[in-house]
Amino acid sequence: MIKEEILQAIKEYDTIILHRHVRPDPDAYGSQCGLGEILKISFPEKHIYCVGQEEESLHFLKRLDKIEDQVYDNALVIVCDTANQERVCDQRYNQGAKLVKIDHHPNDDAYGNLCWVDTGASSTSELIYEFYLYGKEKGLKMNDEAARLLYAGIVGDTGRFLYPSTTEKTFKYAGELIEYNFSRTQLYNQMYDMEENIIRLNGYVMQHFEISPAGAGKLVLDQETLASYGAKASDASQLVSNLGSVKGLKAWVFFIEEENDIRVRFRSKGPIINTIAKKFNGGGHPLASGATISSWSEAEAVMAEVEKACQNYQGSL
Ligand SMILES: [Mn+2]
């Protein structure tokens, strides 16, 4: 039983270091720091650290710890929400005594001494809450702050309970989490209020996307356009899902030019697109994934694949 093994490992180690993926989103922070809070209040005598490069727009969720290399000696390391080892933020994750992976992405890279992956979960934050439910008779405690973090992770990864990954369990856990004391209104404002320039960039996106007769969508944001809106590549990534309501669109791709390469963001309403992302050294979920390419000719190759996937797609949208 993997949850029991993870709980035993937690009880065994005095130092526990939590990691998550690079370019963090609310579920990365929520699962990492939500578990961090649970462990801090459950085992006040242990040393618990949440590490990684901070993302300014997510400071409202949690500020992270900076630790020396020697803290990893004889530490338990838990990596949350991170499918493959290259994407772990702070590559010291493998310098502990024992490594645990907790994730909801396809388990292509089953790293760690203990590996708990459930692709049926809406988010890793949902798994962390499930872990708490499992362990609450065995020493795990929950507080308002952990509940706020896990709730933020679930809301983030389900697109506010909209994506098909949202299950009965997701709603049940969310219902239990909102019994804790935190302001949902404030959390939603912190998560979804956008700067004026990003709203206007969204206007550009809506004006300039292209759609093929087969339902393949494409949007190119070069550095010049981003600069004219005072926007960064990471800002543009936030806008990818917004095309989802275009009628007839099956799958779509944002090509976002960065200084040295082109960030590729895939979304789909049906055709499987993470297989395409993998061909271009990326990965992710079947209907939401990403990759990085280095030329515009590669972008054409990506679009040819997406076009094919849309043409072959027989299912409903
Ligand atoms: Mn996630």
Boltz pocket constraint, residues with backbone or C-beta under 6 A from the ligand:
constraints:
  - pocket:
      binder: B
      contacts: [[A, 27], [A, 28], [A, 81], [A, 104], [A, 122], [A, 123], [A, 124], [A, 157]]
      max_distance: 6.0
